Structure formats: C-alpha cells, structure tokens
C-alpha cells in the first residue's frame, strides 16, 4: 500500500471504543450486542490516529497530526500511518472515502 496524501479516511460506524491510558480497544456491535471475539486493540500511535478520525481526514492531514504529537520524522510517521491504515481498513474499523 502506497500512501496517497489526498486519500480520505473516516471511522466506520457500528463500533464502540474505550481508551485506557495510551491504548484504545475497539469492539464491533451487531445490534446492541458487542462481538467480543472481534476486539481490536490499538497501541499509542494507532489510538492517536483512530481518535483523530471523528471527521474525514486526508493522509496528509493525519501525517501532520502525528508529526505535531510525536517526536518522529516524516518517514516514520508515513510508515506508521501506512501500517495502521492497511490493518484498520482490512478489519473494517475505518473506511476510505
């Protein structure tokens, strides 16, 4: 997956999330029932990205947010975002617009 700075992403609906410390747990819902066998646990960077996707964001905007929040270089921010997007889209917790 090659990052395209203009692609837009947003959180999918149908999930509940709980942040504890620097980590976030995302649980899919079917009706009003949590699907506990499909829980996603996000590390600090994944939590930060996910929690900043309440409205649509471009990959360029997300990279800037990462650079402002963490002491990483642009290449590391892009790599972390690429890994997150690949897994999050595949697992349906965010979607590409």
C-alpha positions as CSV (number, residue, x, y, z in Angstrom):
1,X,0.0,0.0,0.0
2,X,1.5,3.3,-1.1
3,X,0.3,6.4,0.8
4,X,-1.6,8.9,-1.3
5,X,-1.7,12.2,0.6
6,X,-5.1,13.2,-0.7
7,X,-7.0,10.0,0.1
8,X,-9.7,10.5,2.8
9,X,-10.5,8.2,5.7
10,X,-13.0,8.1,8.5
11,X,-14.1,5.8,11.3
12,X,-16.7,3.2,10.4
13,X,-19.9,3.2,12.4
14,X,-21.0,0.2,14.4
15,X,-18.1,0.1,16.8
16,X,-17.7,1.2,20.5
17,X,-14.3,2.2,21.8
18,X,-12.7,2.7,25.1
19,X,-9.4,4.4,25.7
20,X,-7.3,3.3,28.7
21,X,-4.0,5.1,29.1
22,X,-2.4,5.3,25.7
23,X,-4.3,2.3,24.2
24,X,-7.8,2.0,22.7
25,X,-10.0,-1.0,22.4
26,X,-12.4,-1.1,19.5
27,X,-15.4,-3.6,19.7
28,X,-17.8,-4.2,16.8
29,X,-21.5,-4.2,17.6
30,X,-24.3,-6.2,16.0
31,X,-27.5,-4.6,17.1
32,X,-26.8,-3.9,20.7
33,X,-24.5,-6.9,21.3
34,X,-20.8,-6.5,21.4
35,X,-18.8,-9.0,19.3
36,X,-16.1,-9.7,21.9
37,X,-14.3,-12.3,19.7
38,X,-13.5,-9.5,17.2
39,X,-12.0,-6.9,19.6
40,X,-9.2,-4.7,18.2
41,X,-6.5,-3.3,20.5
42,X,-4.7,-0.2,19.3
43,X,-1.3,0.9,20.5
44,X,-0.5,4.5,21.3
45,X,0.1,5.6,17.7
46,X,-2.9,3.6,16.4
47,X,-5.1,5.1,19.2
48,X,-4.0,8.6,18.4
49,X,-4.8,8.1,14.7
50,X,-8.1,6.4,15.3
51,X,-9.2,9.0,17.9
52,X,-8.5,11.8,15.4
53,X,-10.7,10.3,12.7
54,X,-14.1,11.5,14.0
55,X,-14.4,13.5,10.8
56,X,-12.9,12.7,7.4
57,X,-9.1,13.3,7.3
58,X,-6.7,13.0,4.4
59,X,-3.5,11.0,4.9
60,X,-1.6,14.3,4.6
61,X,-3.6,15.8,7.5
62,X,-3.0,12.7,9.6
63,X,0.7,12.7,9.0
64,X,0.8,16.4,10.1
65,X,-1.1,15.4,13.3
66,X,1.4,12.6,14.0
67,X,4.4,14.9,13.4
68,X,2.9,17.5,15.8
69,X,2.2,14.9,18.6
70,X,5.1,12.5,18.5
71,X,8.8,13.0,18.2
72,X,9.2,11.1,14.9
73,X,10.5,12.0,11.4
74,X,8.2,12.2,8.4
75,X,9.3,8.9,7.1
76,X,8.5,7.1,10.4
77,X,5.1,8.9,10.5
78,X,4.3,7.8,7.0
79,X,5.3,4.2,7.7
80,X,3.3,4.1,10.9
81,X,0.2,5.5,9.2
82,X,0.6,3.1,6.3
83,X,0.7,0.1,8.6
84,X,-2.3,1.4,10.6
85,X,-4.4,2.1,7.5
86,X,-3.7,-1.3,6.0
87,X,-4.8,-3.2,9.1
88,X,-7.7,-0.8,10.1
89,X,-9.3,-0.9,6.6
90,X,-8.8,-4.7,6.3
91,X,-10.6,-5.1,9.7
92,X,-13.3,-2.6,8.8
93,X,-12.8,-0.1,11.7
94,X,-12.1,2.7,9.3
95,X,-13.0,3.3,5.6
96,X,-11.6,5.0,2.7
97,X,-13.9,7.6,1.2
